Amino acid sequence: MLRGYVRLLAVLCCVILVGSVLRAQDAVERHAPWRFGLNLGLNYNLAGVGFAKWDGERSPDGRFIPLVLNDGSGIGPYIGLNAEYVSKSWWGIGARLSYDSRNLTAYDDQSFAKPDGGFFSDEFRFSNQYLAFEPRLLIRPMDDQGFHLSLGPSLHLAMNSTYDYTIEGGAVKTGNELPDAASMTTSFAFGLGWDFMLNDRKTAEWGYFLSPFVETTWLLAQRAVDFADAQSSFDDALSTVTIRAGVAIKLGKMQPDLEAESTSSTFFTITPPEDGISDKVVVDEFYPLIPYVFFDRNNQEIPGRYVKLAPGGGSEFLDKFPDLIDVKDEQPREYRQGEVYYNIMNLFGNRLKQNPTETVTLIGSDPVEKDGDALAERVKQYLVDVWGIDPARVTTKGQVNPRIVSGTARTPAEDKPFAEIENRRVEFDFKNKQLMREVHLVAKRDATLENDVRIELQTNEQIESWTVRIQGNGVNRTFGPFFGMEELISATGFLSNAPSGRFFAEVTARTADGRTLNDTKSFELRRAAEERKSARFSIVFDYAEDDPIKRYDQFLQNDAADRIPDGAVVVVHGHTDNIGRDESNKRLSLDRAKAARESLVKGLRAKGKRNVKAYAIGRGEDTTYAPFDNSTPEGRQYNRTVIIDIVPRR
């Protein structure tokens, strides 16, 4: 058994050595104040037995002569739970609840003389186990470097107090109850230890600590005295001095130090919304119209997700969308856009009715079922029945493939069904392209981009990807990975009901050569004093379009630039559908957003507007800010977009 304990101690030494190496890699920007875990250790117990009356064969008188400080020794396990609060300065407090074994073997080899000289050596094997409650004061002279001193009293409740007695040359008497054993006693401990963090202090949400420790503790008065006139109950009635070595495994939630800024070289800036956090925003929204009605597989009926009015129901539509101008609505942005797009037949039907000399060609297509002509006839019948359009003004034709096909040879096999269903559609082809103009609405919606926090990397390093963690006011969220040099993080909900709050942003970036950059900054958010106003434009692309921004240059440099006031903030965010690889879509959306921003900035400069901040963000297939989800053909079609949000400054 002793050999096994020695092996365990050797393992603990190795663990301490490994922890030392790991600790050398730690940094101190983050901290886990509350830590909880498990202790595992070995007690080396030294006995001070004192005078005692034992039930023995030799004599009922006292045994163990005075002035022998160590009557024996032994080894026992030490196992328990621990909890600590560790401040960022010199102090901490802790508590343990432990199983504490004070087993030892003592020899009485000076009490009884042998007839032929020398003394009999009687053996006592004490089995003393306690449940210990151990509060501790932690003194950390090196602040958060891990090294600490611990001291404090302990309360021990006896779980077992027995001994085995062996007379030299005689029989063994086992399981004897310890005479006058104390059911509760106390001790005092002093020790030292070191907390080694096993994972990355800079990025980990939870810290895992390995904490080797060495300490000594003196357990007093484990039994009552037998000779009150000659003995002290303090230390002369079985007391144990223990030297303990062990290790604690602890877990703690990492928190930033909001009172201290990083002293490292800052490689990013962070800019909160200047006008504060808003709940609602009034938006001038300009929606492009994709002139398609998509049909479900094996069904020639117009899908139920489109808004279909009863015959002669055009007035109902006009009541809801009077001139499609200044329509106020309390619904969130996503619902409003869906409502517009699923009214595509009514929007075009109304425009045809308002322009009685204009005509339209409906082009139906499906390369699988090859019933495009029937699909086109179905849409024509709706225009005739509901909007009263003269059938002679509507030409229909069917073809296998649409004029612009969704899907290419490079489309992944698992995504081909999503692309193919987009080819089952009817296209509106107007000779007068004004009938395809965007829809203008004014709506009140939840503030989103207006509440964004802008983070910009400022380094000459080539960055492969990066993430940011935001903490404070009960918030602990990680965003990313990102691939550009700037990003907007939505702060909606960060303040909860508070008027303001302080937060902490930690950016971790991976360079192209595999290194890691890490830094932290604090920032403040406040609630906006009044309702905000903004504007939004969108441009949409065809599937796999090579240079989609070029055909929007005139719109961006004239129409959009005209509506952007000097001093505004413009967020250009690109989106994609969910066909293809996530990372590729993220980069594609960023490239398109950058191209749109460059075109827009060119137009702004030409108009003398040089005080506009324009950011380009790639959202990829993330639908948080997108017009639709990606579950339908029209959803994927409209998500191939760049959205331009304009936030004027007060």
N, C-alpha and C positions, 0 to 999 in steps of 0.2 A: 504493500500500500504506500509506503513512504517513497518507493521508487516512482510510483505513479504521480505523486504530488510533485516530486522534483521535475518530472517531465512537463507537468502543467506549468510550473514556474518558468521553465525554459521557453515554453511556447509564449508565455506572457512577455518575456524579455524580447523575443523576436517581434512580437506585435508592437511593443514600444519603439523598437528600432525602426520598423516600417512606418509607424506613425510619425516619427521624427522627420523622415524623408518627405512624407506627404505634407507635413506642416510647413516645411520650407517653401512649398509652392503656394501657400495660402496668401490671401490679401485681406485687408481689414475693412473694406468699404461696407460690408454687410454684416449683420449681427443677429444672433438668435438669443433673445433675452430669456425666454422660457425654454427649459430643456427637461426632458423626461426620459427615463431609461432603466437599465438593469445593471446591477453590480455583480461581479464574480471575483472572489478572492480566496486566499488561504491565510489562516491564522496560525502563527507560530506562538504557542502559549507557554509562558514561564510561570511555574506555580510558586506561590508563597502560602504554604499550608498552615503554619502556625501551630500553637498547642491545640489539641483536640481529644475528645473522648470518643473512641471508636468501639464498636462492638467487636471485640477481638478475643482470641484465646489467651493472649499473654497477660493483659492487665486492663482494667477499666480506667486506668489513669491516663493522663495526657500523653500524647505522642508528639514526635517531631520537636527536637530540642530547639531552643531559641537561637537567633542570630544566623540561621541558615536562610539566606534570601531566596535561593532557588532550589526548591526541593524536587523539582522535576520539570518535564516539558512535554509538549505534544502538538499535534497538528490537527486542525479542523477546518471545515469549509465555512465560507462566508458568502451568502447569496441574498440579494434583495432588490427592492425597487428604489429609485431615487427621483427627486424632483428638485429643480434649481431655478432661481432667478439670478441672472448674471447681468449686472449693469455694465455700461460702457466705460465706467471709471474703475476705481480700485476695489470695489466691494461687490459682494453677492451673498445670497443666503440659499441654504439648501436643507433638505430633509431626506432621510432614508428610513425605510421600513425593511428590516433585515432578519434573516435567520443567521444567528451568530453562535457558532460552536466553540466552546471553551474546553474541549477535551484535553486531558493531559495525564501523564503517568508520573507518579511521585514515589520515592523510595524513602522509607524510614530505616536508615542504616546506622543510626547513632543512639537509639533509645535503649536497646536491650543487648547487654553483653553476653557473649557466648562463654560457656564454662572454660573453654580452652583458649580464650583470648579472642579479640575482635568483636564485632557486633553482628547480630542478625540483620538481614536486609529484607524487610517486608514491603510488598509492592501494593500500591493503591492506583487503580485505573479509574479516574474520574470521568464520568459522562455528563457534561453540563451543557445543555442547549437552551438558548434564550431567543425570544422575539424582541428585537431591539428597535426602539424609536430614537433616531439620532438627528436632532437639529444641528446645523453647522453654519458658522460664519465663514465666508470665503473671502480671503484677502488676496487681491490680484495686483501685486506691485508693478506688473508690466502691462496694466490695463487689459486690452483684449488680445494679448499675445498667447494666452492659453495657460501660462504657469499660474498656479494659485496655491496658497496655504489654506488649510482648513482646521478649525478648532471648535470645540463645543462639548457639552455634556450629552449623555445618553441615558435613556431609561430602559432597563432590561426586565422583561417578564419571563420568569422561569417556565420552560416547557418540560424540562426533564432534569433531575438532579439525583444521580445514582453513582455508586462506585462498586468496583470489584476489588476484593481484598484477598491477597495471596500471602500466606505466612511462609517464610522460607522453610522449605522442607515439609510444608503441610499442605492442606487442601485449599482449593479456591472457593471463596464465597462470593457469588455473583448477584447482581441486582439489588444490592443494599441501598436503601433510601439514605440520602445524605442527612445526617442528624441536624436538626434545627436549620434546614435550608431556607434561605430567604426567597419568598415568592416574587419579590420585586427588589431590585437594587440599581445602583447607578454606576456610571463610569465617566471618564473624561478622555477625550481623544485629541491628538494633534497629528497633522499629516501634511503632505504636499502631493501635488499632481499636476497634470498638464492635459489640456483639451486639444486633441488633434482633429481637425476637420477632414473627413475622408472624401468629400465631394467638393465641387468648385464653389467657393464662397461667393464668387461674383455673380453666378448665374443660377444657383440652386434655389428652389422655392423652399425646400426643407433641408436643414443641415444635419448631417450624420457625423457624430463625434465619437472618437475613441479616446478614452481618458484613463491612462494608467495612473495608479496612485500607490503611495507607500505611507503608512501611518502607524502610530503606536497608541494603544489605549489601555487604561488601567481600570479593571473591573473590581470593585471594592465590596467587602462584606457579603460574600456569597452564602455565608451561614452565620449564625449567632455564636458569640464567644462561650467557652465552657468555664473560664476562670475570670470572672469579672474584675477581680482585684489585680490580676497580673496581665490581662490582655486588653488590647484596644480593638474595639469592633470595627475601627476604620480600616485596618490593614493586617490584623493578626488572627483572622478567622476565615481563612481561604480567600485569597485575592489572586487575580490573574493579570499579569502584564502580558500584553499581546503585541507582537510585531506583525503587521498585516501588509501583504502585497496583493494587488488586484487590478482589475480593469473595469471601467464602466462604459457601457454603450448607450449613447444618448441621442435623442431626436429632438430637434427644435425648429420652429418656423422662422425662416430668415426674414429679417426686416431691415429696411434701409435706415441709415442714420440721417434723419431729416434735418438735424441741426448742423450738419457739416457737409460741405461740398467736397467733391473729389479733388485731390491735389495732383492727380495725374494730368497728362497733357490732353486737353479737351479736343475731341475730334468731331463733335456735333453741336448744333445749336437747336434750341427748342423755343417755339413761339406760340403761346396760347392765343385764343381768339381775343382780339383787342377790344371788341365791344361786349365781351362777356358771353355767358352760356344762356341760350334762349330756349324756351319751350316750344313756341310756335313761330312760324315765319310766313309772311304773305309773299307769294311767288308769282311773277309773270312767267308763264311756261309756254314754250313754243315746241310743239310736238311734230316731228316729221311723220309722214304717212307712207308706209310701205304698201303698194297697191295690190296686195295679195289677200285672197281668202283661202285658207288651208282646209282641206277635207280629210276626214278620217279614212283609214283603210277599210275597204269593202263596204263603203257606205256613201251614197250619192246625195244624202241629205246635208244641208248646211249644218255644221256642228252646233250643238246647243250653247256653247260658250260665247257665240256671237249673239249680239242683241238683234232680235227679229221682232219687228212690229207687226201688228195686225193689218190687214189690207186697209188702206186709207189712214194709217196711223202716223203719218208724217207730222201732223200737228202735235202729237204727244212728244215727239223728238224735239221739235222746235221750242216747245214750252220748257223743256229741260236744258236745251242748248240755244238760247236766244242769240242768233247771229254768231254763236261760238265766241263771243267776246265778253270779258268781265264776268265770267261765271264764278261765283264764290261758293266754296265748298269747305266743310270742316273735315273731310275725310283725309286720311294720310295719302301721301304721294303715290304709293304703289296702287292703291285702289283707283285713284283718279286716272292714272295712265292706262290701266286696264280698261276702264270705262270708255276712254277715247278710242283705243285701238280696236275694241270689240264692236264699236259702232261704225266700222269702216264702210259697210254697205250703205248705212244711213247717211254718213257724211258725204259720200259720193252721190248718193241718190238725191240729196238735198241740193248739191251743187249743180247737178244736171237739171233739176227742176228750176233753179234760179237762172240757168243759162240755156234757154229752150232751143238755141241753134246749135249747141255743141253735141257731138256724138262720142261714142265710146266703143272700143272693141274689147270683148272679153275673151281671153285666151286660156282655155282649159288644158291641163297637161297631167299625165301620169305615165311614166315609162313601164310600170308594172301592170296595172289593170287596163291601161290604154282606153280610158273612157273620158278623156278630157272634154270632148264635145258635150257630153251629158252634164258634166259639172258646170260648164259655162252656161248651158241652158238653164240650170237651176238658179244661178245668180241672176240671169236676165229676167226670169220669171218673177223673182223677188222685186227687182227694180220696177217692173211693169205693174205688179199687183199692189205694192205698198206705196210707191212714190208716183205712180201714174205716168211713168215715162213711156213715150211712144215707142212701140217695139221696133219701128223703122230706124230709130236713132241708136239701137244697140245691135252690134254685129257680134256673132259668136263664132268661134272656131276651136277645133281640138287638134292637139299635136302630142307626140310622144313625150318629148322633153320640153321643159319651160325654156324661155329665151335665155335665162341665166340659171344654170343648173347648180343645185346644192350637191356637194360631194365631189371629190376628185380621186385620182388613182392613189393619192397619198393618204386618203382618209383611213384611219385604223379600222380593221375588220369589225371590231366590237361596236364602232360608232356608225357604220354604214346604214343600219336600219333607221337611225335618227336623221341622217342626211336624206335618205331616199323618201321618207314620208313628207319631207318638205317639197319635193317635186310634184306632189299631188295637190295641185292648187289651181286657182283661177286668178289671172292677172288683169287688172284694169289698165287699158292703154288709151290715154286721151291724146287727141291731136293738140288740144290746148293744154299745155303743161301747167297753166295756172290753176286748173282744177285739182292738181295734186299738191297744192301749196300746204304748208304746215298749218296745224291748228294752234290758235292762240287762246289760252285760258288764264284766268287769274284765280288762284286757289290758296287757301290757308292750309298748311300742312305742318307736321312735326318738324322742328329744326333738326337737321342732320349735319351736313357739311359746314353750316354756319358755326357749329360747335367744335370744329376740328382743331386739334393741336398739330402744328407743323414741326416736323423734325427734318433737319437737313444735315447730311454728313459733310464735313469739311476736312478732307484729308487727301493727300496725294497718293495714298495707297490704292491699289486696285482691289475693290471690294467685290467679293463673290456673292455674299448675301449677308443679311443682318436682321436682328430682331430687337424689339424694345419691350421692356416690362415697365408698367405703370403701377405705382403703389401709393397709398395714402387715402385717408377718409374712408377706410373699409374696402378700398379697391385694390385688387391684386390680379392684374391681367397681363398676359403676354400677347403681343401682336407680331405677325410676320410668319414666315420669312419674307423680306423685301429684297429687291434686286437693283433698284435705282438708288440715286443719291439723296432723294427727298421722299417724304411720305407724310400723309395726313392721318392722324389717329382720332377717331370720334370720341369726344369727351362727354357725350350725352349720357346723363345718369351718374356721372362721377361725383357731382355735388350732392346728390340725393336732395334733401330738403334744406341743406345748409346754404347760407348766402355766399360763402366763399370757403376755400380750402387750399391747403398746401399739399403738393404731390411730388413724387420722386420718379424720374425717368432714368432707366438704366439700359443703355444700348450695348449690345454685344454683336460685333461684326467679325466675319471670317474673311481673311484676305485671300487673294488668288493663290498665294504660295502656302496656304494652310495655317497661317498664324491667326491668333485671336486678339482683337482689340475690344476693350471694355472700358466704359466710363459712365458716370452718373451725373445727373443734374436735378435740382429741385425747381419747381415752378408753381405758380399760384393760378387758381381759377376763381372767377367771381360770376355772380348771376347778372344777366343783362337787366338794365333798368326799364327798357321798353321793348315793344315788339319790333322785329326786324323785317326788312324787305329785301328781296333778291330777285334775280331773273335766271332763267335756264333755257339753254338751247341744246338741241341734240342733232347729231348727224349719224346716219346709219349706213352700213356697208353690205355689199353682196358677199356671198360665200366665197372665201379665198381670193378676194379682190386684191390685185397686185399693188396698186397705188391709190387707195380709196380717198386719201386726203386731197389729192390734186383736184378732183372734180368739185371739191367744196371750197377751194381757195377764194373764189369770188364772194361766196356767202360769208366766210370767216373774216375776210379782210374788209368787207363793206358792211353787210347787214349786221353781223354780230359786233364788229368793232364800233359801229355807230352807237350801239346801245350800251356800251361799257363806259361809265363815267370815270374821269381821271381820279386816281386815288383809290379805285376799287381793288378788291382781291378777286382773282379769277382762278377757279380750280377746274382744270381740264382732266377728267378721269375717263380712262378707256376701259371697255368691257368686252368680253367675248362670250360665246356660248360654251357649253361643256363638251364639245366634240374635240378630241385631241388630248394631248398631255397637259396636265395642270400647269407645269412650269413653263411650257412653251406658250400657253395661252396668256400667262402672266406677262411674259416678255413681249408678246405680240401687242397686248393691250397697252403696255407702257410705250412701245415704239409709236403706236398710232396717236397716243395722247401727246407725246413729244412733238410729232409732226404737226398736229393740229395747233399746239401752242405756238410753234414757230411761225405758222401761217398767220395766226391771230395777232401775235406780237408785231409782225411786219405791218399789218393793217393799222394797228394802234399807233405805231411810230409815224406812219404816213399821215395820220390824222393829228399828230402832235401830242398824243397821250403817252407820256413817258413815265408817269407815276403810278403805273398799274403793276401789281405783283401777280404774276401768272405761274401757277404750279402745275406740273404734269404728274399724274398718278396712274399706275397700272393696276386695275382691280382683277384682271383675269376673269375666271368663271365664277368668282365670288358674287353672290346675288344680293349682298347686303345693301348696296347702293344701286343695283341694276333695275331696269324698268320691270322685268318679269322674273319668274323662275325659269328653269330650262326644261320644264316638263312637256311643253307643247311646241309645235313647229313655229308658231308666231312668236312664242317666247324666246326661242333660240334666235330667230331672225332679228327681233328688236334688240336683243342683247349684244349683237355685233355693232357696237356703237361707241361713240365718244360723246360724253355729256359735258357741257360747259356751264358751270355754275358761277354766277356773278354776284358778289356780295359787296354792295356799296358801303363805304365808311360814312359814319355820321359826321 
